[in-house]
Amino acid sequence: MPLHVAFTDHDALRARCNFTSVRTVSGDPAFEDGAVVPSRQWQPLSEAAAQALTAPPWTPPSTLVEIVRPPAPTGESLEDLAQHMGDGQAQYLGQALAKPDMLTTTDNYQDGRLIGLHLDNWDKLKYGQKATGRRRLALNLGPGTRYILLGALDAQAVCRAVHPEDYAHRYPGTDDYRAHVAADHPIRCIRIRLAPGEGYIAPTEYLLHDGSTEDQVEPSAMAFWLGHWHRGTLPSLV
């Protein structure tokens, strides 16, 4: 299932979104070789493009992207904030601080190189179950604005394309996307702006993604949780 966003206001979505293509990185010491990154040639989201992102009513919540305003921390620990976010069993993953003007933000903890757009693998799901994983809830703690980057082609579609003979037995992952892009197959990347206090719920086990602070002059920290949320649990910003 492709990228679907829950929204009711096309103008509000388009005001915080744009898109570009992706490319692979080679010979850049800041990135892993083969990393998939946005091409930087950002374009406004057209009405037709926004319409293509519209989530049908039957879209499973586990594959849905929502742009939301999570509850603000009020002296309690971030671990306990999940009690007010609709899933008391949500797993708190911690925080990540990003410097200003980073094209992508996630690094490989072993060597510090950026991994680019990627798939999470917390739930370790095979092809047939990949669309059923937990979603990631993120809250921008500031002080700066940042973006969530999302690939418009889902992990199951990429796995079928890269492994046509035995995809059903595979565990779709980041390397599948890298092979797909390296073979010159296009993937559209959507960038959604998140001010401090704003956040998202997204199927990061199912869609290519990463954070970005491109063109921003302040750092920003994000807090993350994994859980199961029904559609519309938190107030939508679009």
Solvent accessible surface area in square Angstrom, and as a share of the most:
residue,aa,sasa,rsa
1,M,65,0.29
2,P,71,0.44
3,L,3,0.02
4,H,17,0.07
5,V,0,0.00
6,A,14,0.11
7,F,23,0.10
8,T,135,0.78
9,D,66,0.34
10,H,49,0.22
11,D,101,0.52
12,A,32,0.25
13,L,0,0.00
14,R,87,0.32
15,A,72,0.56
16,R,31,0.11
17,C,8,0.05
18,N,34,0.18
19,F,28,0.12
20,T,5,0.03
21,S,57,0.37
22,V,19,0.11
23,R,106,0.39
24,T,48,0.28
25,V,6,0.04
26,S,100,0.65
27,G,67,0.65
28,D,56,0.29
29,P,121,0.76
30,A,51,0.40
31,F,19,0.08
32,E,21,0.10
33,D,92,0.48
34,G,25,0.24
35,A,0,0.00
36,V,0,0.00
37,V,0,0.00
38,P,0,0.00
39,S,24,0.16
40,R,125,0.46
41,Q,137,0.61
42,W,47,0.16
43,Q,92,0.41
44,P,112,0.71
45,L,2,0.01
46,S,53,0.34
47,E,86,0.39
48,A,77,0.59
49,A,11,0.08
50,A,0,0.00
51,Q,100,0.44
52,A,77,0.59
53,L,13,0.06
54,T,48,0.28
55,A,7,0.06
56,P,31,0.20
57,P,128,0.81
58,W,172,0.60
59,T,5,0.03
60,P,51,0.32
61,P,53,0.34
62,S,27,0.17
63,T,2,0.01
64,L,0,0.00
65,V,0,0.00
66,E,7,0.03
67,I,0,0.00
68,V,0,0.00
69,R,112,0.41
70,P,5,0.03
71,P,41,0.26
72,A,72,0.56
73,P,55,0.34
74,T,113,0.65
75,G,86,0.83
76,E,60,0.27
77,S,54,0.35
78,L,24,0.12
79,E,99,0.44
80,D,74,0.38
81,L,2,0.01
82,A,2,0.02
83,Q,118,0.52
84,H,111,0.50
85,M,1,0.00
86,G,56,0.54
87,D,20,0.10
88,G,37,0.35
89,Q,165,0.73
90,A,15,0.12
91,Q,74,0.33
92,Y,52,0.20
93,L,45,0.22
94,G,19,0.18
95,Q,107,0.47
96,A,48,0.37
97,L,132,0.66
98,A,3,0.02
99,K,136,0.58
100,P,53,0.33
101,D,88,0.46
102,M,32,0.14
103,L,11,0.06
104,T,0,0.00
105,T,27,0.16
106,T,46,0.27
107,D,72,0.37
108,N,36,0.19
109,Y,193,0.73
110,Q,139,0.62
111,D,78,0.40
112,G,47,0.45
113,R,90,0.33
114,L,24,0.12
115,I,32,0.16
116,G,0,0.00
117,L,0,0.00
118,H,18,0.08
119,L,14,0.07
120,D,14,0.07
121,N,80,0.41
122,W,117,0.41
123,D,36,0.19
124,K,138,0.59
125,L,35,0.17
126,K,73,0.31
127,Y,30,0.11
128,G,49,0.47
129,Q,94,0.42
130,K,1,0.00
131,A,24,0.19
132,T,82,0.48
133,G,7,0.07
134,R,55,0.20
135,R,4,0.01
136,R,28,0.10
137,L,0,0.00
138,A,0,0.00
139,L,3,0.02
140,N,1,0.00
141,L,62,0.31
142,G,5,0.05
143,P,85,0.54
144,G,3,0.03
145,T,28,0.16
146,R,8,0.03
147,Y,24,0.09
148,I,3,0.02
149,L,1,0.00
150,L,1,0.00
151,G,0,0.00
152,A,25,0.19
153,L,53,0.26
154,D,6,0.03
155,A,0,0.00
156,Q,27,0.12
157,A,21,0.16
158,V,0,0.00
159,C,0,0.00
160,R,104,0.38
161,A,59,0.45
162,V,42,0.24
163,H,34,0.15
164,P,84,0.53
165,E,163,0.73
166,D,54,0.28
167,Y,71,0.27
168,A,54,0.42
169,H,135,0.60
170,R,94,0.34
171,Y,127,0.48
172,P,6,0.04
173,G,22,0.21
174,T,27,0.16
175,D,102,0.53
176,D,16,0.08
177,Y,1,0.00
178,R,39,0.14
179,A,47,0.37
180,H,15,0.07
181,V,13,0.07
182,A,69,0.53
183,A,60,0.46
184,D,127,0.66
185,H,88,0.39
186,P,117,0.74
187,I,5,0.03
188,R,109,0.40
189,C,0,0.00
190,I,1,0.00
191,R,19,0.07
192,I,0,0.00
193,R,89,0.32
194,L,0,0.00
195,A,34,0.27
196,P,60,0.38
197,G,28,0.26
198,E,15,0.07
199,G,0,0.00
200,Y,9,0.04
201,I,0,0.00
202,A,0,0.00
203,P,3,0.02
204,T,0,0.00
205,E,2,0.01
206,Y,4,0.02
207,L,1,0.00
208,L,0,0.00
209,H,8,0.03
210,D,4,0.02
211,G,12,0.11
212,S,0,0.00
213,T,0,0.00
214,E,8,0.03
215,D,106,0.55
216,Q,40,0.18
217,V,135,0.78
218,E,80,0.36
219,P,50,0.32
220,S,0,0.00
221,A,15,0.12
222,M,3,0.01
223,A,0,0.00
224,F,26,0.11
225,W,0,0.00
226,L,0,0.00
227,G,2,0.02
228,H,116,0.52
229,W,8,0.03
230,H,149,0.66
231,R,96,0.35
232,G,54,0.52
233,T,52,0.30
234,L,12,0.06
235,P,88,0.55
236,S,68,0.44
237,L,42,0.21
238,V,10,0.06
